[in-house]
C-alpha cells in the first residue's frame, strides 16, 4: 500500500489519534515494538523523510476523504522536492495499549523520525522540553491565523503547524429531535431536558461517549466567558500566577458531566474503555443514540458520520453563552534531532503552504489554518461553522496557559468516569496548578 504516489507505509501496530487529521485506509499489521524504527534506507542516494502518524482502524473498502486529502499534499511535496515520504504509523488496539501520545513522546525524544503528526498535549510537552524545531522561519508560517499561532507557540517558538483547525461539536440526529418536538439545546439546562425526554421515551443512553472527548463539555462551560469576554489575557495571567484556580473554572463542567452520568444519560463504564467513534458510532448511525461528540472532519468522511440515513446537524456544546464550539489542533512538527531535518523542514513548508492547504481544504472541506484559505462546508456543519465565523468558540489547547489543557482535562475526566468525585477531580487540577507554579 502506498501513502502517496511514491510514499511508503510501515505499521508499528494498530489506534486512533483523538484529534484526527491524517488517516490511513488499511487495517494494521502485526504488533511490533514501538521503540524500533522500521524504515531502512536501501538506496543511499534516495532522499527519504520519515513521517510518524496515526492509523485509523476502519473499513478498508470505504473511501477515506481525510487520508486522500493528505495524500494529495504529500504527493505535492514529493514531486516538488524529489523526496520520498515514508509513513510509520501506530494505533492502539484497545484501551490497554500504549496511547499514540505515549509512543509519540518516545519516538521524538529518541530522534526516531523526521517529522510527526502530534496531539496538542504532546506538542506542549515536547515543545517545553526543546525537542521540536522552531517553524516560525518557514515562509508558510506567515499566512497562519492568529489562533493557530496562539495554540502552537511554546516559550516563544512556533513548534507545530496543522493542516486544519479541528473544531469539535455535538453531532445530533435531527430527525429524533423533531420526533419528540425538541429544539436543539443551547444551555446545559436545555441539554438536560432533551436527554430527559429521550430517556423517558425509551432511548437507553441518549449520549454516545468514549474515553477521549467528554472534556469538550467541560471546556465549553469552563471557558465560554474567558474566550468570549473582554479580559481573556488578564484571566489567563491570573491563572498562570495562581491568583485564580483552574478548578474554579472547571468545576461546573465536571458537575454537569457527573449529573449526566448519575441520570443514566452517559454510560460511564462503557465510555471509560471505548475508543472514539468505534464504540458510539454504530448506535448513532442505527438511530439508537441521538447524540455523540466528534471533530469537524467526521461529518465529511464515510468512515465516520459522512453518510447517515437521517438528517444530522453539528452544533456547539451547551454553555451559558449558548452553543459553543471547542477548537483544538493537532500539528506537524519536526524533531530537533531529525536525521533529515533540512528535507523535513522543506517538506513541511510545502505541506502547510497556501497551495497545499487549499488543496487539502477543498478535498476535506475543513477549516484551514491559513487566513487566506476558506471553503464551503457540508450542510450538517453549517450551525457549527456559523458560530466559528462569528468568532464564538473556546480553545481546548492554549500554549499560553502554564497548565496543559487538552490532555490533562481528558485524563481527569477519565477519573470521573472511573468513579472519582468532582472534589477529587478538582484536587487533581489544583495539584497540576501547584506544580506549574513551582517550575
C-alpha positions as CSV (number, residue, x, y, z in Angstrom):
1,X,0.0,0.0,0.0
2,X,1.2,3.5,-0.8
3,X,0.8,6.6,1.4
4,X,1.0,8.7,-1.7
5,X,2.2,8.1,-5.3
6,X,5.7,7.4,-4.0
7,X,5.2,7.3,-0.3
8,X,6.0,4.2,1.7
9,X,4.0,2.8,4.7
10,X,5.2,0.9,7.7
11,X,2.9,-0.1,10.5
12,X,4.0,-0.3,14.1
13,X,0.7,-1.7,15.4
14,X,-2.9,-1.0,15.1
15,X,-5.0,3.2,17.2
16,X,-6.9,6.3,16.8
17,X,-5.5,9.8,17.2
18,X,-8.0,11.6,19.3
19,X,-7.8,14.8,17.2
20,X,-7.6,13.0,13.9
21,X,-6.2,14.9,10.9
22,X,-4.5,12.2,8.9
23,X,-6.0,8.7,8.3
24,X,-4.9,5.6,6.5
25,X,-7.2,3.2,4.8
26,X,-5.9,-0.3,5.6
27,X,-6.1,-2.2,8.9
28,X,-2.9,-2.6,10.8
29,X,-0.4,-5.4,10.6
30,X,1.0,-7.4,13.4
31,X,2.2,-5.8,16.6
32,X,5.8,-4.7,16.7
33,X,7.9,-3.0,19.3
34,X,7.1,0.8,19.3
35,X,10.7,1.7,20.0
36,X,12.0,0.1,16.9
37,X,12.4,2.3,13.8
38,X,11.1,0.2,10.9
39,X,12.3,2.3,8.0
40,X,15.6,1.3,6.4
41,X,17.3,3.4,3.6
42,X,18.1,0.8,1.0
43,X,19.2,3.4,-1.6
44,X,21.8,5.7,-0.2
45,X,21.0,8.2,-3.0
46,X,17.3,8.3,-2.3
47,X,16.1,11.3,-0.2
48,X,13.7,9.8,2.4
49,X,11.8,11.8,5.0
50,X,10.4,9.6,7.8
51,X,6.9,10.7,8.9
52,X,5.3,9.3,12.1
53,X,1.5,9.5,12.1
54,X,-1.6,7.6,13.4
55,X,-3.5,5.0,11.6
56,X,-7.3,4.9,11.8
57,X,-9.0,1.5,12.3
58,X,-11.7,1.5,9.6
59,X,-13.3,-0.4,6.8
60,X,-10.5,-0.8,4.2
61,X,-13.2,-0.7,1.4
62,X,-14.5,2.7,2.4
63,X,-13.2,5.9,0.8
64,X,-11.2,7.9,3.4
65,X,-11.5,11.5,2.5
66,X,-9.1,12.8,5.1
67,X,-6.4,10.4,4.1
68,X,-6.9,11.2,0.5
69,X,-6.7,14.9,1.2
70,X,-3.4,14.5,3.0
71,X,-2.1,12.2,0.2
72,X,-2.6,15.0,-2.3
73,X,-0.4,17.3,-0.3
74,X,2.2,14.6,0.4
75,X,2.4,13.9,-3.3
76,X,2.8,17.7,-4.0
77,X,5.8,17.8,-1.6
78,X,7.4,14.7,-3.0
79,X,7.1,16.0,-6.6
80,X,8.5,19.4,-5.8
81,X,11.4,18.3,-3.7
82,X,12.2,15.0,-5.1
83,X,11.9,13.3,-1.8
84,X,10.1,10.1,-0.7
85,X,7.9,10.5,2.4
86,X,7.9,7.2,4.3
87,X,5.0,6.6,6.7
88,X,5.5,5.0,10.1
89,X,2.1,4.5,11.8
90,X,0.7,3.4,15.1
91,X,-2.8,2.9,16.5
92,X,-3.7,1.5,19.9
93,X,-5.9,-1.5,19.5
94,X,-7.8,-1.0,22.8
95,X,-7.7,1.0,26.0
96,X,-5.0,-1.2,27.5
97,X,-2.4,-0.5,24.8
98,X,0.0,2.4,24.9
99,X,-1.6,5.5,23.5
100,X,-0.5,7.3,20.3
101,X,0.7,10.1,22.6
102,X,2.9,7.8,24.7
103,X,4.5,6.3,21.6
104,X,5.0,9.8,20.0
105,X,6.8,11.1,23.1
106,X,9.2,8.2,22.9
107,X,9.9,8.5,19.2
108,X,10.5,12.2,19.3
109,X,12.7,12.1,22.4
110,X,14.8,9.4,20.8
111,X,15.0,11.1,17.4
112,X,13.5,8.1,15.6
113,X,11.7,10.0,12.8
114,X,12.0,13.3,11.0
115,X,8.6,14.9,11.3
116,X,5.4,13.9,13.2
117,X,1.7,14.5,13.5
118,X,1.2,15.3,17.2
119,X,-1.7,15.9,19.5
120,X,-1.9,19.2,21.5
121,X,-0.7,17.8,24.8
122,X,2.3,16.2,23.2
123,X,3.1,19.4,21.3
124,X,3.2,21.3,24.5
125,X,5.2,18.7,26.4
126,X,7.9,18.3,23.7
127,X,8.0,22.0,22.9
128,X,8.6,22.7,26.6
129,X,11.5,20.2,26.5
130,X,13.1,21.8,23.5
131,X,12.6,18.7,21.3
132,X,10.8,20.4,18.4
133,X,12.2,22.8,15.8
134,X,11.0,26.4,15.6
135,X,8.9,26.7,12.5
136,X,8.4,30.4,12.5
137,X,11.0,30.9,9.9
138,X,9.0,28.9,7.3
139,X,7.5,31.0,4.5
140,X,4.2,29.3,5.1
141,X,4.1,30.4,8.7
142,X,3.4,34.0,7.7
143,X,-0.1,33.0,6.5
144,X,-1.3,31.4,9.7
145,X,-4.4,32.5,11.6
146,X,-3.5,34.1,14.9
147,X,-5.5,31.4,16.8
148,X,-3.2,28.8,15.2
149,X,-0.1,30.6,16.3
150,X,-1.5,31.0,19.8
151,X,-2.3,27.3,20.2
152,X,1.1,26.1,19.0
153,X,3.6,28.6,20.3
154,X,5.6,27.3,23.2
155,X,8.0,29.5,25.0
156,X,8.1,31.9,22.1
157,X,8.6,29.2,19.4
158,X,6.1,28.1,16.9
159,X,6.6,24.3,17.2
160,X,3.8,22.8,15.2
161,X,1.5,23.7,12.3
162,X,-1.7,21.8,11.4
163,X,-3.3,21.3,8.0
164,X,-6.7,22.0,9.6
165,X,-8.2,23.7,12.6
166,X,-10.0,20.9,14.5
167,X,-13.4,22.0,15.7
168,X,-15.4,19.8,18.0
169,X,-19.2,19.8,18.2
170,X,-22.2,17.8,19.1
171,X,-23.5,15.5,16.3
172,X,-27.2,15.2,16.7
173,X,-29.9,13.2,15.0
174,X,-32.2,16.0,14.0
175,X,-34.9,13.5,13.0
176,X,-35.1,12.2,16.5
177,X,-35.1,15.7,18.0
178,X,-38.0,16.5,15.6
179,X,-39.8,13.3,16.5
180,X,-40.0,14.4,20.2
181,X,-40.6,18.1,19.3
182,X,-37.2,19.1,20.8
183,X,-35.3,22.3,19.9
184,X,-31.6,21.9,19.6
185,X,-30.1,22.7,23.0
186,X,-28.3,26.0,23.8
187,X,-27.6,25.8,27.5
188,X,-26.8,23.0,29.9
189,X,-30.4,23.1,31.2
190,X,-31.7,22.7,27.6
191,X,-29.4,19.8,27.1
192,X,-30.5,18.0,30.3
193,X,-34.2,18.4,29.3
194,X,-33.5,16.9,25.9
195,X,-31.8,13.9,27.5
196,X,-34.7,13.5,29.9
197,X,-37.3,13.3,27.1
198,X,-35.2,10.8,25.1
199,X,-34.7,8.7,28.2
200,X,-38.4,8.7,29.1
201,X,-39.3,7.7,25.5
202,X,-37.1,4.5,25.6
203,X,-33.7,5.8,24.5
204,X,-31.5,3.8,26.8
205,X,-28.4,6.0,26.6
206,X,-29.1,9.4,24.9
207,X,-25.3,10.3,24.7
208,X,-22.8,8.1,23.0
209,X,-19.4,8.8,24.6
210,X,-15.8,7.5,24.6
211,X,-12.7,7.9,26.7
212,X,-11.3,10.8,24.6
213,X,-13.8,13.6,24.0
214,X,-16.0,14.2,27.0
215,X,-13.7,17.1,28.0
216,X,-15.3,19.1,25.3
217,X,-18.4,19.6,27.5
218,X,-16.1,20.8,30.3
219,X,-14.2,23.3,28.1
220,X,-17.4,24.8,26.7
221,X,-18.7,25.6,30.1
222,X,-15.4,26.4,31.8
223,X,-14.1,28.9,29.3
224,X,-17.1,30.3,27.5
225,X,-16.7,33.6,29.2
226,X,-12.9,33.6,29.3
227,X,-12.6,33.4,25.5
228,X,-15.7,35.4,24.5
229,X,-15.4,38.2,27.0
230,X,-13.1,41.2,27.1
231,X,-10.5,40.1,29.6
232,X,-9.0,36.9,28.1
233,X,-5.4,37.9,28.6
234,X,-5.8,39.1,32.2
235,X,-7.8,36.0,33.1
236,X,-5.1,33.7,31.7
237,X,-2.5,35.8,33.5
238,X,-4.4,35.3,36.8
239,X,-4.5,31.5,36.2
240,X,-0.8,31.4,35.4
241,X,0.1,33.4,38.5
242,X,-2.1,31.2,40.8
243,X,-4.3,34.1,41.8
244,X,-7.3,32.1,40.3
245,X,-7.7,28.4,40.3
246,X,-8.3,26.3,37.2
247,X,-10.6,24.2,39.4
248,X,-12.9,27.2,39.8
249,X,-13.3,27.3,36.0
250,X,-13.6,23.5,35.6
251,X,-16.0,22.6,38.4
252,X,-19.3,23.5,36.6
253,X,-18.4,21.3,33.7
254,X,-17.4,18.4,35.9
255,X,-20.6,18.7,37.9
256,X,-22.5,18.7,34.7
257,X,-20.8,15.5,33.5
258,X,-21.5,13.9,36.9
259,X,-25.2,14.7,36.6
260,X,-25.3,13.2,33.1
261,X,-23.7,10.0,34.4
262,X,-26.0,9.9,37.5
263,X,-29.1,10.3,35.4
264,X,-28.0,7.5,33.1
265,X,-27.6,9.7,30.1
266,X,-24.0,8.6,29.7
267,X,-22.7,5.1,30.3
268,X,-19.6,5.9,32.3
269,X,-18.3,2.3,32.4
270,X,-18.6,1.9,28.7
271,X,-17.1,5.3,27.9
272,X,-14.1,4.7,30.1
273,X,-12.9,1.8,27.9
274,X,-14.2,2.9,24.5
275,X,-12.2,4.2,21.5
276,X,-13.5,7.2,19.7
277,X,-16.3,6.6,17.1
278,X,-15.8,2.8,17.2
279,X,-18.0,2.4,20.3
280,X,-20.7,5.0,19.9
281,X,-20.7,5.3,16.1
282,X,-22.8,2.2,15.3
283,X,-25.6,3.1,17.7
284,X,-25.6,6.7,16.4
285,X,-25.8,5.5,12.8
286,X,-28.5,3.0,13.8
287,X,-30.5,5.8,15.4
288,X,-30.4,4.2,18.8
289,X,-28.4,7.1,20.3
290,X,-29.4,10.6,19.2
291,X,-26.2,12.5,20.4
292,X,-22.5,12.0,20.0
293,X,-19.5,14.3,20.1
294,X,-16.8,14.4,17.4
295,X,-14.5,16.5,15.3
296,X,-15.4,18.5,12.2
297,X,-13.9,16.0,9.6
298,X,-16.1,13.2,11.0
299,X,-19.0,14.8,9.2
300,X,-17.2,14.6,5.9
301,X,-15.9,11.0,5.8
302,X,-17.9,7.8,5.3
303,X,-15.6,6.1,7.8
304,X,-17.3,8.2,10.5
305,X,-20.5,10.2,10.1
306,X,-20.3,11.4,6.5
307,X,-23.2,9.3,5.3
308,X,-26.3,8.9,7.5
309,X,-29.8,7.7,6.9
310,X,-31.2,10.7,8.8
311,X,-30.7,14.5,9.0
312,X,-27.6,15.2,11.0
313,X,-26.6,18.6,12.5
314,X,-23.4,19.5,14.2
315,X,-23.8,22.2,16.8
316,X,-21.8,23.7,19.7
317,X,-21.7,22.3,23.2
318,X,-24.1,23.7,25.7
319,X,-22.8,26.7,27.7
320,X,-24.0,29.8,29.5
321,X,-23.4,31.7,26.2
322,X,-25.3,29.2,24.1
323,X,-23.9,26.7,21.6
324,X,-20.1,26.7,21.9
325,X,-17.6,25.1,19.5
326,X,-14.4,23.7,21.1
327,X,-11.3,24.2,19.0
328,X,-8.1,22.2,19.3
329,X,-5.3,21.4,17.0
330,X,-3.0,18.6,16.1
331,X,0.0,19.7,14.2
332,X,3.0,18.7,12.1
333,X,6.3,19.1,14.0
334,X,9.9,18.5,13.2
335,X,12.2,16.9,15.8
336,X,15.4,18.9,16.7
337,X,17.4,15.7,16.3
338,X,15.8,14.7,13.0
339,X,18.3,12.8,10.7
340,X,16.9,14.6,7.7
341,X,16.0,17.9,9.3
342,X,16.6,20.1,6.3
343,X,14.4,18.0,4.0
344,X,11.8,17.7,6.7
345,X,11.6,21.4,7.1
346,X,11.3,21.9,3.3
347,X,8.6,19.2,3.2
348,X,6.6,20.8,5.9
349,X,6.9,24.2,4.3
350,X,5.1,22.8,1.3
351,X,2.5,20.8,3.2
352,X,1.3,23.9,5.0
353,X,1.7,26.3,2.1
354,X,-1.4,28.1,0.9
355,X,-1.3,26.0,-2.3
356,X,-1.3,22.7,-0.4
357,X,-3.8,23.9,2.3
358,X,-6.2,25.0,-0.5
359,X,-6.0,21.5,-2.0
360,X,-6.4,19.9,1.5
361,X,-9.3,22.1,2.4
362,X,-11.2,21.7,-0.8
363,X,-10.8,17.9,-0.7
364,X,-11.5,17.5,3.0
365,X,-13.9,20.6,3.4
366,X,-12.3,21.7,6.7
367,X,-11.3,25.0,8.4
368,X,-7.9,25.9,7.2
369,X,-5.1,27.2,9.4
370,X,-4.3,29.8,6.7
371,X,-6.1,33.1,6.8
372,X,-6.0,33.0,3.0
373,X,-7.9,29.8,2.5
374,X,-11.6,29.2,3.0
375,X,-14.0,26.6,1.5
376,X,-17.7,25.8,1.9
377,X,-18.7,23.2,4.4
378,X,-21.3,20.4,4.2
379,X,-24.8,21.4,5.3
380,X,-24.6,19.4,8.5
381,X,-21.7,21.6,9.7
382,X,-23.3,24.9,9.0
383,X,-24.5,25.6,12.6
384,X,-21.0,25.0,14.0
385,X,-19.4,26.9,11.2
386,X,-21.6,29.9,11.6
387,X,-20.5,30.1,15.3
388,X,-16.8,29.9,14.4
389,X,-17.2,32.6,11.7
390,X,-18.7,34.8,14.4
391,X,-15.5,34.1,16.5
392,X,-17.6,32.3,19.0
393,X,-15.6,29.4,20.4
394,X,-13.3,28.2,23.2
395,X,-9.8,26.8,22.8
396,X,-9.2,23.3,24.2
397,X,-5.5,23.9,23.9
398,X,-3.6,27.1,24.6
399,X,0.2,27.2,24.9
400,X,-0.2,30.5,26.8
401,X,-1.6,28.5,29.8
402,X,1.0,27.0,32.1
403,X,-1.2,24.0,32.8
404,X,-1.6,22.0,29.6
405,X,-5.3,21.8,28.9
406,X,-6.5,19.1,26.5
407,X,-4.5,16.1,27.7
408,X,-4.8,16.9,31.4
409,X,-8.5,17.5,31.3
410,X,-9.0,14.3,29.3
411,X,-7.2,12.3,32.0
412,X,-9.1,13.9,34.8
413,X,-12.4,13.3,33.1
414,X,-11.4,9.6,32.9
415,X,-11.0,9.7,36.7
416,X,-14.6,10.8,36.9
417,X,-15.7,8.0,34.6
418,X,-13.9,5.6,36.8
419,X,-15.8,6.8,39.9
420,X,-13.8,9.7,41.3
421,X,-15.8,12.5,42.9
422,X,-15.9,16.0,41.5
423,X,-14.0,17.2,44.5
424,X,-11.3,14.7,43.8
425,X,-11.1,15.8,40.2
426,X,-10.7,19.4,41.3
427,X,-7.9,18.4,43.7
428,X,-6.1,17.0,40.6
429,X,-6.4,20.3,38.9
430,X,-5.1,22.2,42.0
431,X,-2.1,19.8,42.1
432,X,-1.3,20.5,38.5
433,X,-1.5,24.2,39.1
434,X,0.8,24.0,42.1
435,X,3.3,22.0,40.1
436,X,3.2,24.6,37.3
437,X,3.9,27.4,39.8
438,X,6.9,25.6,41.2
439,X,8.5,25.1,37.9
